[in-house]
Amino acid sequence: MFFSEVDQYFMRRAVGLAARARGRTSPNPMVGAIIVNSNRIVGEGYHKKAGTPHAEPQAVNQAGSYTHGATMYVTLEPCCHWGKTPPCTDMIIQSEINKIFVAIEDPNPIVAGKGIKQIRQAGIEVEVGLCHNEAYQLNEIFIKNMVMKQPFVILKAATSLDGKIATVTGESKWITSSAARQKGHQLRGTVDAILVGIGTILEDNPSLTTRLPNQDSQDPIRIIVDSFCRTPTKAKIFNTESDAKVIVATTQFAPKIRIEELRSAGAEILITNSNEKRVCLKSLMNQLMELDITSVLIEGGSEIHSSALHTGIVDKVIFFIAPKLIGGRNAPGAIGGSGIANLSEAIGIHNWEFKKIGEDLLVEGYLN
């Protein structure tokens, strides 16, 4: 379907509005809406946080009487059901808007085309698909949650040009530049949880918080994959400077006394199914979704990266690559495990793109 440059401009503006709330709307989607009358924006809004007004009523209220005969551009199909807020379709119909452009249909089965149908039945023209790709990527987390009932999983790594994440002595601070590290902290602020393996806790003792200068940042839930509850109770993740929850994912093989010690330190314990006495990551993802954790950033070592990739839970990879050569046959690479025997077994990365971040290269793409 052909869409004019003017229509694309207004929808891209709506996508940009929606993106302002990145990392703040979970488990809801990010949505932006713009109302245009006589080629002039008369109202706009975006969903800022779960439980707050949706984008469409914000735009309608701002537009006032100028909604009569106007056109709305909205990044996601308007809802037609009661939740914490009233149905957006009712207000849109009452506003006497003449036409609506919807970027993508809502994958939530409660809506899933019903909102568009209701608006059309009221005599309002609806066109779907304007800036589809931009809107889809904007809400890739929400879409996977609705369709697969699983968290959206991002694997992030910082490597040298030859793929090393540390030297042979284990030194890893800092392979990438400060600009890349700041970008990594921004990424932490957009997800519900950050996940590492016990090896990272024992070797690096990270705090796993979001540290951004002069910005209102939020810390993700900290998740430790620790099959035998070896996490020290004095680890930095139990610091008092962050209100973010700490979850230790473990197995039935963990000593009960260690489980209780970690509980006393403030951790929530999740007993997962196990594979060869190790935490089953697929089972863990199911449990996290039940806790309304919709997105997970894996920032661990080479072994947890390997497990995540070969278990099939990863949706997206983000690699920061520094223009350095570290070398060393025993220096760890980004992906551990036993490796593959044939190139045909390699995991393909699709729809990838790259850009320069400070002195480094950022490469991101999607798995099948």
Phi, psi and omega in degrees: 000138180273132175236138183290161178297326179295314179297319178297322179300312183293321179291321178295328175294321178295321177297318178297320176299312181301320184294344178299336182262017182306128180084002185244347189260353184308136007270012179277163175281165169273131182222136174235147180219141178226138176247129184238133177227123183055045179061022178235134178289121182249348179196145177205159180190164175213152181285116188270328185194150178303133180095347178265167182305145178286170184296317186298310179296329176298314180294318179298314181296322179291324182287330180061228183289347181287358176290336182300116179077009185273175177242136176251140173243120183225138189283342180217144179313128179299142181287152182233024183224160176277132171228234173282347178227161180291165177298133179289331183299323181298314181293322180297316180296317181291337185283349180065030171296144187268328186208148179227133169258125178245126183292308179218153174288153179282124179284351178296121184301339177293330180255282172038061177094342182291325179295316178297317180299316181296320180292318179296321179297337178276001177092009179267132179288134180231129173240133185244139173116355178295122182057042182304312185297316179297318181290324179295312180295323178305319184245035180298329178293309181299320182296315178296319178304315184287319186278317187256349183057040181223153173292152173277127188245127178245130174256123182241136179218151175241119186229165168280175180297331178265020169081014181269143177254358177192167176276179179295339178269358179094002180288128181226354180259115355236129178285317182261170184282168179298327179296319178293321179294322177294321177298322177296322178290325175299320179298318177302325182286354182256357183244163178284325187212153173241137186236134174224166175268167181299329179301318179296320179296315183289325184273319187251339183048056182282158175271337178058039177253170177263116183241100180235125181292134174057032178227149177278090184255158178238146179271137176284161170299135180264123182243127178247123174274108190218090189299334183237017177055054177269000181300124178294140180290346178261012180296154183298336181296343177266019182295155182271000182278347181238139176272357183294139181294150172246125177245129173253115178268120186222191183234174178293348181273355178288139178300133182300325180295325178289323177301313181293324178296318179290323175300316180296330179282349177115004182274146168268132183258129174245117175272118184252167168296157184232151171242114182052046177068016177245151180304129174278113185293327177296316177297320179298318180299321177299317180293322180294322178296324177295337177268012182063028172269105190267343181215142184227130175255117178268119181231051187258204176265187187296329183285316178293327176298314180298315181299317182296316181293315184279347172277342177085022182267350186275133177259326189216143174242142176229115180245128169262120186244119181269146179282064180224150175243119184260313178072181179101117182294338180259002175285132185292142173265178183292329182239119181265225181076191183274350179079185182244156180269329185232144180299335179296342179270355182298146180276119182279143176249130185237163180050040184274156176211163180218156175204162182272133176236107185060234179272356190250171177250131175257121178240127178223148181193179188243149175272172185301000000 
